[in-house]
Amino acid sequence: MYRFLIMLMILASVVQANVVENALDKAADLALAESRYWHLLLHMPKDVSEVDDPAFFLAPDGRENAGAELNATITALYGETRFDDNATGCRFPARRAWLQERLGLEGLPALQCTAYETLVRKMDPQSVTLVFSSAHINSPASMFGHTFLRIDSSYESKMLSYAVNYAAGADPDKENGIVFAIKGLFGGYPGFYSLLPYYEKLKEYRDTEQRDVWEYDLDLNHDEVMAMIRHIWELKGVYNWYYFFDENCSYNMLWLMEIARPDVDVRGHFIYHIIPMETVHATEEEGLVHAKHYRPSKRTLLLAYERVLDKRGETEALALADGVLEPREVLDDPVRDAQMKRYTLEAASELAEYRLMKGKVDKAAYSERFHKILSARAALGKGETLPVTRPRNPDEGHRATRALAATGWRDGNPYQRIGIRPAYHDLSDSDVGFMPGTQIEFLDLEARYDRDGAAVEKATIVSITSIAPQSAFFSPFSWRMRAGWDQSFLSRDAVFGTTVGAGFAAGGRWGYGYLLAEPEIFITDKGYGAFNTTAGVLFETGGGSKLAGEGGYRFYADGMRQWTGRVEHTSRISQNNALKLFFDYTEKTDGPQRSFSAAFVHYY
C-alpha cells in the first residue's frame, strides 16, 4: 500500500510536470510574453516594469524579464502549496484569469480566495467613473488638480461607492515644503494604490480642501470592470516610486483603464509629463466617457449663499456658526423674510461644518450647534433651492502646452517673439475650465528677434500665483512666487530673479483686484535685491475673454526706483486658440521701454 501511494504521487508529479510543460510551450508558441496585455499586467511599457516592489514579481528577474515572469506565474499557478488567500492564484487573480482564457489551463488547483471574494461582494462593482477634483486654491501641490477612479455598485447612491486612489506615501503637512517638493519631483517617495469609501474622498476634496469635483462616467461593460477589479487587487500594498511630473497619481489610473479595455491607449497620449486634466482629455479622446456630472465644493456652496444673502444674513450666518447667536432668534424674527431665514440657517450649517473640518471648533460644540441650526431650519419647511452657478466643465478649457508667435513694436522698432510653455495656465489665459485667479507655469520660454538680433525675452523656470479674493465667509491671502529670467528689471537684457510675495485681493463676479508685496533677489553686476509693490486687476470680458492689468513700483537696494506696467487682453477664439494684445511699460537705466505686440497662441 505504501509503495502504491508513492507510485501514485510520482505519477501525479510526472503528469503535472507535463501539464506545466505543455502550458509553457503553448505560451511560447502564442508569444504571450510579448503580448500587450501581459505587459499591461506587469506595468511594463517597454522592457522594465514601472512597479518597483519586488513583491509584485514571482521570477527573480521578473521586473526586467516579461518571459521569465510569465513562466514563473504559470508554474506557480500549477504548483500551489497553499489553497487559501496565500495562493498565487488568489494573490494574482487577473493573471490567473487571463492565462486561463488564453491558454485554456486545465487542472489548476481549486482555491478559496476568501479575502478577494469578500471584497468583491462588498464592492458589488458595476461601473467605473473617472473623478477629477479641481485645483485647491492656495495649495501649490494641488494646483494641477487630481484624478482617481470610482467603482460604483448597484446601489443608486454614489456615496456607497469605492474610490481607487494613487498617491505618494508622504504627509505634506509633516514634511518640510522644500524637501517634499524635491522628493516628489525625483522619486523620493513610494507611491501606493488605495481603496477607500468614496464619501471619504469627497469629504477630503470637496469639503475640506474646497475643490469642485467633476465625474466622468466610463463606458465599460461588466467584464471590463471586473478585469480592472482583479488587477486592483494585485496592486494592493505594492509600491512604485512616485514622480510628480510623469509617474504620478493620474498616470497610474491610466494603467487600470487599459487593463479594463486593452484596445485603448490612453498612456500613448503622453510623452514626458502627465497633468491630471490632460488625462481626462485623453480619456475622452479614446471614447471612454459617456456621461459627466458636477459636485460643487463647500466653498462654492458658501459663495452661492453669499450671493443670495444680504449683509445682515451674512452676519447672522457667521454668528450662528460661531455660536454667538441662537438659531431661535433668527427663527422668531417677525421682520425677516422666511426664505432669507432659510438661506441664513442653511449657510450657518455649512459654515459650522466647515469650521469643524478646519479644526476651529471641537466636535461636541459643533454637534450641539449644528443640531440647533438644523432644527430651526426644519421648522421653516421646504423653501427655494439655492441657485448654484455651474462653472464651465474643465474639459472645455485649453490644453496644457502653449505655443506663441507675436509681432509688434518696441520703442518704435519692429520685433518678433516666439515662445513655448509646456505647462499650464497663467492669469491672463482664459478662465474657461480653470479656477479664476490661479497660475502655474513651468519652463515658459520666449525668444525675440529685433534690430539687434536674437535674444532671450523670458525664461521662466516656475511661476505660481494664487489670487484669492476676500469675501464675507472667507479671508484667504493671495501670494505669488517666481523664478527665472525676464525683462522686468532695469537692464534691457533678461535678468535672473526670484521672488516670493503675498497680499490680498477683493472683487466679485465681474472681476477682482489685488495688491502684493514682493521681496526679490536678482543677479546683476549692479545689484542683488529689491522690493516690489504690485497692484493688478483682472476682468472677464465675455466669451471666455479676459483683460489683465498690472502695475508695479520697485525699490532697489542701491536706491534706484522703477515703474513697470502691463496691460494684456486675451480674446478666446476657440478652446485651444486665442489672440493676445500686449502693452508693456518698463523703466530702464537708459530710459523707459514701451512695447506693443499682438500674439497668436495655440494650446495643445
C-alpha positions as CSV (number, residue, x, y, z in Angstrom):
1,M,0.0,0.0,0.0
2,Y,2.8,2.4,0.9
3,R,4.6,1.7,-2.4
4,F,1.4,2.2,-4.2
5,L,0.8,5.6,-2.8
6,I,4.4,6.6,-3.6
7,M,3.9,5.5,-7.2
8,L,0.7,7.5,-7.4
9,M,2.5,10.6,-6.2
10,I,5.3,10.1,-8.6
11,L,2.8,9.6,-11.4
12,A,0.8,12.7,-10.4
13,S,4.1,14.7,-10.3
14,V,5.0,13.5,-13.8
15,V,1.6,14.3,-15.1
16,Q,1.6,17.8,-13.6
17,A,5.1,18.4,-15.0
18,N,3.8,17.5,-18.4
19,V,0.8,19.8,-18.0
20,V,3.0,22.7,-16.9
21,E,5.4,22.0,-19.7
22,N,2.6,22.0,-22.2
23,A,1.3,25.2,-20.9
24,L,4.7,26.8,-21.1
25,D,5.1,25.6,-24.7
26,K,1.7,26.9,-25.7
27,A,2.5,30.3,-24.1
28,A,5.8,30.4,-26.0
29,D,4.0,29.4,-29.3
30,L,1.5,32.3,-28.7
31,A,4.3,34.7,-27.7
32,L,2.3,35.7,-24.7
33,A,5.3,37.2,-23.0
34,E,5.4,39.8,-25.8
35,S,1.7,40.5,-25.8
36,R,0.3,43.9,-24.9
37,Y,-1.9,42.6,-22.2
38,W,0.9,40.7,-20.3
39,H,2.9,43.9,-20.4
40,L,-0.1,45.8,-19.1
41,L,-0.5,43.3,-16.2
42,L,3.2,43.9,-15.4
43,H,3.0,47.7,-15.9
44,M,5.8,47.3,-18.3
45,P,5.7,50.0,-21.0
46,K,9.0,48.7,-22.6
47,D,11.5,46.3,-21.2
48,V,11.3,47.2,-17.5
49,S,8.3,47.3,-15.2
50,E,7.3,50.6,-13.5
51,V,6.4,48.6,-10.4
52,D,9.4,48.8,-8.1
53,D,8.3,46.5,-5.4
54,P,10.0,43.0,-5.7
55,A,6.9,41.5,-4.1
56,F,5.0,42.1,-7.3
57,F,7.1,39.6,-9.2
58,L,7.5,35.8,-9.0
59,A,10.6,35.5,-11.0
60,P,13.9,36.9,-9.6
61,D,14.3,39.0,-12.7
62,G,10.6,39.4,-13.4
63,R,10.8,43.2,-13.3
64,E,13.1,43.2,-16.4
65,N,12.1,39.9,-18.0
66,A,8.4,39.5,-19.0
67,G,9.1,36.0,-20.3
68,A,10.6,34.8,-17.0
69,E,7.7,36.3,-15.1
70,L,5.2,34.6,-17.4
71,N,6.8,31.2,-16.9
72,A,7.1,31.7,-13.2
73,T,3.5,32.6,-13.0
74,I,2.3,29.6,-14.9
75,T,4.5,27.3,-12.9
76,A,3.3,28.8,-9.6
77,L,-0.4,28.5,-10.6
78,Y,0.1,24.8,-11.1
79,G,2.4,24.3,-8.1
80,E,0.3,25.9,-5.4
81,T,1.1,24.6,-1.9
82,R,-1.5,26.8,-0.2
83,F,-5.0,27.0,-1.4
84,D,-6.3,30.0,0.5
85,D,-5.6,33.7,0.4
86,N,-1.9,33.0,0.3
87,A,-2.1,31.1,-3.0
88,T,-0.5,32.6,-6.1
89,G,-3.9,32.5,-7.9
90,C,-5.5,34.4,-5.0
91,R,-2.7,36.9,-5.0
92,F,-2.8,37.4,-8.8
93,P,-6.4,36.8,-9.9
94,A,-6.0,39.0,-13.1
95,R,-3.0,37.0,-14.2
96,R,-4.8,33.7,-13.5
97,A,-8.0,34.7,-15.3
98,W,-6.1,36.0,-18.4
99,L,-3.9,32.9,-18.6
100,Q,-6.8,30.6,-18.2
101,E,-8.6,32.4,-21.0
102,R,-5.5,32.4,-23.4
103,L,-4.1,29.0,-22.6
104,G,-7.2,27.1,-21.6
105,L,-5.3,25.9,-18.4
106,E,-6.7,22.7,-17.2
107,G,-6.3,21.1,-13.8
108,L,-5.5,24.3,-11.9
109,P,-5.9,23.7,-8.2
110,A,-9.2,24.8,-6.7
111,L,-8.7,27.9,-4.4
112,Q,-10.6,29.6,-1.6
113,C,-9.8,33.3,-2.1
114,T,-11.8,34.5,0.8
115,A,-10.4,38.0,1.2
116,Y,-10.7,38.8,-2.5
117,E,-14.2,37.4,-2.9
118,T,-15.4,39.2,0.3
119,L,-14.1,42.5,-1.2
120,V,-15.9,41.9,-4.5
121,R,-19.2,41.1,-2.7
122,K,-18.8,44.2,-0.6
123,M,-18.0,46.4,-3.5
124,D,-20.5,44.9,-5.9
125,P,-18.7,46.5,-8.9
126,Q,-20.9,47.5,-11.8
127,S,-19.4,50.6,-13.4
128,V,-16.4,52.9,-13.2
129,T,-16.1,56.7,-13.1
130,L,-13.1,58.9,-13.6
131,V,-13.2,61.7,-11.0
132,F,-11.3,65.0,-11.3
133,S,-11.0,67.2,-8.3
134,S,-10.2,70.7,-9.4
135,A,-7.3,72.9,-8.2
136,H,-7.1,73.6,-4.5
137,I,-6.9,77.3,-4.1
138,N,-3.8,78.4,-2.2
139,S,-2.2,75.0,-2.4
140,P,0.7,74.7,-4.9
141,A,0.9,70.9,-4.5
142,S,-2.6,70.5,-5.9
143,M,-2.9,73.3,-8.4
144,F,-2.9,70.8,-11.3
145,G,-5.9,69.1,-9.7
146,H,-6.1,65.3,-9.1
147,T,-7.8,62.3,-10.6
148,F,-8.9,59.0,-9.2
149,L,-11.4,56.3,-10.1
150,R,-14.7,55.5,-8.5
151,I,-16.1,51.9,-8.6
152,D,-19.9,52.1,-8.5
153,S,-22.1,49.4,-7.1
154,S,-25.7,48.5,-7.9
155,Y,-26.8,51.0,-5.2
156,E,-28.2,54.2,-6.5
157,S,-26.3,56.3,-4.1
158,K,-22.8,57.1,-5.2
159,M,-21.8,57.7,-1.6
160,L,-21.7,53.9,-1.2
161,S,-19.1,53.6,-4.0
162,Y,-15.4,53.0,-3.5
163,A,-12.6,55.2,-4.7
164,V,-9.4,53.9,-6.2
165,N,-6.6,56.4,-5.5
166,Y,-2.9,56.5,-6.1
167,A,-0.7,58.8,-4.0
168,A,2.8,59.3,-2.7
169,G,3.3,57.8,0.8
170,A,4.1,61.1,2.4
171,D,2.3,63.7,4.5
172,P,3.0,67.2,3.1
173,D,1.7,68.7,6.4
174,K,4.5,67.0,8.3
175,E,7.3,67.4,5.8
176,N,9.5,70.4,5.1
177,G,8.0,72.0,2.0
178,I,11.2,72.2,0.0
179,V,12.2,68.6,0.9
180,F,8.6,67.5,0.0
181,A,8.9,69.2,-3.4
182,I,12.3,67.8,-4.2
183,K,11.5,64.2,-3.1
184,G,8.2,64.4,-5.0
185,L,9.9,65.6,-8.2
186,F,12.7,63.0,-8.2
187,G,11.1,59.8,-6.9
188,G,11.8,60.1,-3.2
189,Y,8.5,58.7,-2.1
190,P,6.9,55.3,-2.7
191,G,3.5,55.5,-4.3
192,F,0.7,53.2,-3.4
193,Y,-2.8,52.4,-4.8
194,S,-5.5,52.5,-2.2
195,L,-9.2,51.6,-2.0
196,L,-11.5,53.6,0.3
197,P,-15.1,54.7,0.5
198,Y,-15.9,57.4,-2.0
199,Y,-17.6,59.6,0.6
200,E,-14.2,59.9,2.4
201,K,-12.6,61.2,-0.7
202,L,-15.5,63.7,-1.3
203,K,-15.1,64.9,2.3
204,E,-11.4,65.4,1.7
205,Y,-11.5,67.2,-1.6
206,R,-14.9,68.8,-1.8
207,D,-15.5,69.8,1.8
208,T,-12.1,70.1,3.5
209,E,-10.0,71.3,0.5
210,Q,-12.8,73.3,-1.1
211,R,-12.3,71.7,-4.5
212,D,-15.1,71.3,-7.1
213,V,-15.5,67.7,-8.2
214,W,-16.2,66.5,-11.8
215,E,-17.2,63.0,-12.6
216,Y,-16.8,61.3,-16.0
217,D,-18.6,58.0,-16.2
218,L,-16.7,55.5,-18.3
219,D,-18.2,53.3,-20.9
220,L,-17.1,50.0,-19.6
221,N,-19.1,46.8,-19.5
222,H,-19.2,44.4,-16.5
223,D,-16.5,42.1,-17.7
224,E,-14.2,45.1,-18.3
225,V,-15.0,46.4,-14.8
226,M,-14.2,43.0,-13.3
227,A,-10.9,42.8,-15.1
228,M,-10.0,46.2,-13.5
229,I,-11.0,45.0,-10.1
230,R,-8.9,41.8,-10.3
231,H,-5.9,43.9,-11.2
232,I,-6.5,46.5,-8.5
233,W,-6.4,43.6,-6.0
234,E,-3.0,42.5,-7.4
235,L,-1.6,46.1,-6.7
236,K,-2.6,46.0,-3.1
237,G,0.3,47.1,-0.9
238,V,2.7,47.3,-3.9
239,Y,4.8,50.4,-4.4
240,N,6.2,52.3,-7.3
241,W,8.5,55.3,-6.8
242,Y,6.3,58.4,-7.2
243,Y,7.4,61.1,-9.7
244,F,5.4,64.3,-9.7
245,F,5.7,65.0,-13.4
246,D,5.2,61.6,-15.0
247,E,4.6,58.6,-12.8
248,N,2.1,60.4,-10.7
249,C,-1.5,59.9,-9.4
250,S,-3.2,60.5,-12.7
251,Y,-0.8,58.5,-14.8
252,N,-1.3,55.4,-12.7
253,M,-5.0,55.5,-13.2
254,L,-4.4,55.0,-16.9
255,W,-3.0,51.5,-16.4
256,L,-6.2,50.5,-14.8
257,M,-8.3,51.8,-17.7
258,E,-6.1,49.9,-20.2
259,I,-6.4,46.8,-18.2
260,A,-10.1,47.1,-18.4
261,R,-10.1,47.8,-22.1
262,P,-6.8,46.9,-23.7
263,D,-7.6,48.3,-27.1
264,V,-7.4,51.9,-25.9
265,D,-4.1,53.6,-25.5
266,V,-4.6,56.4,-23.0
267,R,-1.0,56.4,-21.9
268,G,0.1,56.9,-25.5
269,H,-1.2,60.5,-25.4
270,F,1.7,61.5,-23.2
271,I,5.5,61.7,-23.7
272,Y,7.2,63.5,-20.8
273,H,4.8,64.9,-18.3
274,I,1.3,64.0,-17.1
275,I,-1.2,66.7,-16.0
276,P,-4.4,65.4,-14.4
277,M,-6.8,67.3,-16.6
278,E,-4.9,66.1,-19.6
279,T,-5.7,62.5,-18.7
280,V,-9.4,63.5,-18.8
281,H,-8.9,64.9,-22.3
282,A,-7.1,61.7,-23.3
283,T,-9.8,59.5,-21.8
284,E,-12.5,61.4,-23.8
285,E,-10.5,61.2,-27.0
286,E,-10.3,57.4,-26.6
287,G,-14.1,57.4,-26.4
288,L,-14.3,56.1,-22.9
289,V,-16.5,58.9,-21.4
290,H,-20.3,58.6,-21.8
291,A,-21.7,61.0,-19.1
292,K,-20.5,63.9,-16.9
293,H,-21.5,65.2,-13.5
294,Y,-20.6,68.1,-11.2
295,R,-20.4,68.3,-7.4
296,P,-19.8,71.8,-6.1
297,S,-17.4,72.2,-3.2
298,K,-18.4,73.5,0.1
299,R,-16.6,76.7,-0.8
300,T,-18.7,77.0,-4.0
301,L,-21.9,76.5,-2.0
302,L,-20.9,79.1,0.6
303,L,-20.1,81.6,-2.1
304,A,-23.5,80.9,-3.6
305,Y,-25.1,81.7,-0.2
306,E,-23.1,84.9,-0.2
307,R,-24.8,85.9,-3.4
308,V,-28.4,85.4,-2.1
309,L,-27.9,86.7,1.4
310,D,-28.0,90.4,2.3
311,K,-25.4,91.8,4.7
312,R,-27.5,91.0,7.8
313,G,-27.9,87.4,6.6
314,E,-24.2,87.0,6.2
315,T,-23.5,88.5,9.7
316,E,-26.1,86.2,11.3
317,A,-24.8,83.1,9.5
318,L,-21.3,83.8,10.8
319,A,-22.7,84.4,14.3
320,L,-24.7,81.2,14.3
321,A,-21.8,79.2,13.1
322,D,-19.6,80.7,15.8
323,G,-22.2,80.0,18.5
324,V,-22.7,83.6,19.5
325,L,-26.3,83.8,18.1
326,E,-29.1,81.4,18.9
327,P,-31.0,80.0,15.9
328,R,-34.2,80.7,17.8
329,E,-33.5,84.5,17.5
330,V,-33.4,84.1,13.7
331,L,-36.5,81.9,13.7
332,D,-38.6,84.3,15.8
333,D,-37.6,87.5,13.9
334,P,-41.0,88.9,12.8
335,V,-39.5,91.2,10.1
336,R,-37.2,88.8,8.2
337,D,-38.5,87.1,5.1
338,A,-38.9,83.3,5.6
339,Q,-36.7,82.4,2.6
340,M,-33.9,84.7,3.8
341,K,-34.2,82.9,7.2
342,R,-33.8,79.6,5.4
343,Y,-30.8,80.7,3.5
344,T,-29.2,82.1,6.7
345,L,-29.7,78.9,8.6
346,E,-28.5,76.7,5.7
347,A,-25.4,78.9,5.3
348,A,-24.8,78.7,9.0
349,S,-24.9,74.9,9.0
350,E,-22.4,74.7,6.1
351,L,-20.2,77.2,7.9
352,A,-20.4,75.2,11.2
353,E,-19.4,72.1,9.4
354,Y,-16.6,73.9,7.6
355,R,-15.2,75.2,10.9
356,L,-15.2,71.6,12.3
357,M,-13.3,70.4,9.3
358,K,-10.7,73.1,9.7
359,G,-10.3,72.3,13.4
360,K,-11.7,75.6,14.6
361,V,-14.4,74.0,16.8
362,D,-14.4,70.8,18.8
363,K,-16.8,68.0,18.0
364,A,-19.0,68.4,21.0
365,A,-19.6,72.1,20.5
366,Y,-20.2,71.6,16.8
367,S,-22.7,68.8,17.3
368,E,-24.8,70.9,19.7
369,R,-24.6,74.0,17.5
370,F,-25.3,72.0,14.2
371,H,-28.3,70.3,15.8
372,K,-29.9,73.6,16.9
373,I,-29.3,75.2,13.5
374,L,-30.8,72.3,11.6
375,S,-33.8,72.1,14.0
376,A,-34.6,75.8,13.3
377,R,-34.2,75.3,9.6
378,A,-36.6,72.3,9.6
379,A,-39.2,74.4,11.4
380,L,-39.3,76.7,8.3
381,G,-40.3,73.9,5.9
382,K,-39.3,73.5,2.3
383,G,-38.0,76.6,0.5
384,E,-36.4,77.6,-2.7
385,T,-33.4,75.6,-3.9
386,L,-30.1,77.5,-3.7
387,P,-29.1,78.7,-7.1
388,V,-25.5,77.4,-7.7
389,T,-23.8,78.7,-10.8
390,R,-22.2,75.7,-12.5
391,P,-18.8,76.6,-13.9
392,R,-17.7,75.5,-17.3
393,N,-16.5,71.9,-17.3
394,P,-12.7,71.6,-17.1
395,D,-12.7,69.6,-20.3
396,E,-13.8,72.8,-22.1
397,G,-10.6,74.5,-21.0
398,H,-7.5,74.9,-23.1
399,R,-4.9,72.2,-23.3
400,A,-1.7,72.3,-21.2
401,T,1.1,73.2,-23.7
402,R,1.1,76.7,-25.3
403,A,2.9,77.9,-28.4
404,L,3.1,81.6,-29.0
405,A,4.0,83.7,-32.0
406,A,4.0,87.5,-31.7
407,T,4.9,90.6,-33.6
408,G,4.9,94.3,-32.6
409,W,7.0,97.4,-31.9
410,R,9.4,98.1,-29.1
411,D,10.4,101.8,-28.8
412,G,9.2,102.3,-32.3
413,N,11.2,99.4,-33.8
414,P,9.6,96.2,-35.0
415,Y,10.3,93.0,-33.2
416,Q,9.0,89.4,-33.1
417,R,8.7,86.8,-30.4
418,I,8.1,83.1,-30.3
419,G,7.5,81.0,-27.2
420,I,6.7,77.6,-25.8
421,R,5.3,76.7,-22.4
422,P,4.8,73.0,-21.5
423,A,2.5,73.8,-18.6
424,Y,0.0,75.1,-17.9
425,H,-2.1,78.3,-17.3
426,D,-1.4,81.9,-16.4
427,L,-3.6,84.7,-15.0
428,S,-4.2,86.2,-18.5
429,D,-5.3,82.9,-20.1
430,S,-9.0,82.3,-20.5
431,D,-10.5,81.0,-17.2
432,V,-12.9,78.6,-19.1
433,G,-12.4,75.3,-17.3
434,F,-9.9,76.8,-14.8
435,M,-10.2,78.2,-11.3
436,P,-10.0,82.0,-11.7
437,G,-7.0,83.6,-10.0
438,T,-4.7,80.7,-10.3
439,Q,-1.5,80.5,-12.3
440,I,1.1,77.7,-12.5
441,E,3.7,77.8,-15.2
442,F,6.8,75.6,-15.8
443,L,9.5,76.4,-18.4
444,D,7.8,79.3,-20.1
445,L,10.4,80.2,-22.7
446,E,10.3,83.1,-25.1
447,A,12.9,84.4,-27.6
448,R,12.7,87.7,-29.6
449,Y,14.2,89.0,-32.8
450,D,14.7,92.7,-33.4
451,R,17.2,95.0,-35.0
452,D,19.9,93.9,-32.5
453,G,19.4,90.2,-33.4
454,A,18.0,87.3,-31.4
455,A,17.9,87.3,-27.6
456,V,16.1,85.6,-24.7
457,E,13.0,87.6,-23.8
458,K,11.9,85.4,-21.0
459,A,12.8,82.0,-19.4
460,T,10.6,81.2,-16.5
461,I,11.6,78.2,-14.5
462,V,8.5,78.2,-12.4
463,S,5.8,80.7,-11.6
464,I,2.9,80.1,-9.3
465,T,0.2,82.6,-8.3
466,S,-2.9,82.4,-6.2
467,I,-5.2,85.5,-6.3
468,A,-7.9,84.6,-3.8
469,P,-10.5,87.4,-3.2
470,Q,-11.7,88.1,0.3
471,S,-15.4,87.5,0.9
472,A,-17.9,87.5,3.8
473,F,-17.2,83.9,4.7
474,F,-13.5,83.5,3.5
475,S,-10.4,85.5,4.3
476,P,-7.6,83.9,2.2
477,F,-4.4,85.7,1.4
478,S,-3.0,86.0,-2.1
479,W,0.5,85.1,-3.0
480,R,3.0,84.7,-5.8
481,M,6.3,83.1,-6.4
482,R,8.5,83.1,-9.4
483,A,12.0,82.1,-10.5
484,G,13.6,82.7,-13.9
485,W,14.9,85.3,-16.4
486,D,12.8,88.2,-17.7
487,Q,12.9,91.8,-18.9
488,S,11.3,93.5,-16.0
489,F,14.4,94.8,-14.3
490,L,16.5,97.9,-15.2
491,S,18.7,96.2,-17.7
492,R,17.5,95.7,-21.3
493,D,18.8,92.1,-21.1
494,A,16.9,89.3,-19.5
495,V,17.9,89.1,-15.8
496,F,17.6,86.1,-13.4
497,G,15.4,86.9,-10.4
498,T,13.3,85.1,-7.8
499,T,10.6,86.3,-5.6
500,V,8.0,85.2,-3.1
501,G,5.3,87.7,-2.2
502,A,1.9,88.0,-0.6
503,G,-1.0,90.3,-0.3
504,F,-4.8,90.3,-0.6
505,A,-7.5,90.6,-3.3
506,A,-11.1,91.7,-3.4
507,G,-13.8,91.7,-6.1
508,G,-16.8,89.9,-7.3
509,R,-18.2,88.0,-10.3
510,W,-17.2,90.8,-12.7
511,G,-13.5,90.6,-11.8
512,Y,-11.2,91.5,-9.0
513,G,-8.2,93.5,-8.0
514,Y,-5.1,92.6,-5.9
515,L,-2.2,94.1,-4.1
516,L,1.1,92.2,-3.5
517,A,4.3,93.0,-1.7
518,E,7.2,91.0,-3.2
519,P,10.8,90.9,-1.9
520,E,13.0,90.0,-4.8
521,I,16.5,88.7,-5.3
522,F,18.1,89.2,-8.7
523,I,21.6,88.8,-10.1
524,T,23.4,91.6,-12.0
525,D,26.7,93.4,-11.6
526,K,24.9,96.4,-10.2
527,G,22.7,94.9,-7.6
528,Y,21.1,91.9,-6.0
529,G,18.0,92.8,-4.1
530,A,14.7,94.8,-4.5
531,F,11.3,95.2,-3.0
532,N,8.4,95.3,-5.5
533,T,4.9,96.6,-4.7
534,T,2.3,95.4,-7.2
535,A,-1.4,96.3,-8.0
536,G,-3.4,94.4,-10.5
537,V,-6.9,93.9,-11.9
538,L,-8.5,91.0,-13.8
539,F,-11.8,91.3,-15.7
540,E,-13.9,88.9,-17.7
541,T,-14.8,90.5,-21.0
542,G,-17.3,87.8,-22.2
543,G,-17.0,84.6,-24.2
544,G,-14.1,83.4,-22.1
545,S,-12.0,86.5,-23.0
546,K,-10.1,88.5,-20.4
547,L,-8.5,91.8,-19.6
548,A,-5.5,91.8,-17.2
549,G,-3.6,94.8,-16.0
550,E,-0.8,95.2,-13.5
551,G,1.5,98.0,-12.3
552,G,4.5,97.9,-10.0
553,Y,6.9,100.2,-8.2
554,R,10.2,98.6,-7.4
555,F,12.6,99.8,-4.7
556,Y,16.2,98.7,-5.3
557,A,18.6,98.1,-2.5
558,D,21.1,100.6,-4.1
559,G,18.4,103.4,-4.0
560,M,17.2,103.1,-7.6
561,R,13.5,103.2,-8.3
562,Q,11.4,101.8,-11.2
563,W,7.9,101.8,-12.5
564,T,6.6,98.9,-14.5
565,G,3.2,98.3,-16.1
566,R,1.5,95.8,-18.3
567,V,-2.0,95.5,-20.0
568,E,-3.0,92.3,-21.7
569,H,-6.2,91.3,-23.4
570,T,-6.9,87.7,-24.4
571,S,-9.6,87.0,-26.9
572,R,-10.7,83.4,-26.8
573,I,-11.1,82.3,-30.4
574,S,-11.8,78.6,-29.7
575,Q,-11.0,76.1,-27.0
576,N,-7.3,76.0,-28.0
577,N,-6.7,79.2,-29.9
578,A,-6.5,82.8,-28.7
579,L,-5.4,86.2,-29.8
580,K,-3.5,88.3,-27.2
581,L,-2.7,92.0,-27.3
582,F,0.0,93.4,-25.0
583,F,1.3,96.8,-23.9
584,D,4.3,96.8,-21.6
585,Y,6.0,99.8,-20.0
586,T,9.3,99.3,-18.1
587,E,11.6,102.0,-16.9
588,K,15.2,101.1,-17.7
589,T,18.5,102.6,-16.7
590,D,18.7,104.4,-20.1
591,G,15.1,105.4,-20.3
592,P,11.6,103.9,-20.5
593,Q,10.9,101.0,-22.7
594,R,7.4,100.7,-24.4
595,S,6.3,97.6,-26.3
596,F,3.1,96.9,-28.2
597,S,2.5,93.5,-29.6
598,A,-0.1,91.1,-30.9
599,A,0.3,87.3,-30.5
600,F,-1.5,84.2,-31.7
601,V,-1.4,81.4,-29.2
602,H,-2.3,77.8,-29.7
603,Y,-2.7,75.2,-26.9
604,Y,-2.2,71.5,-27.5
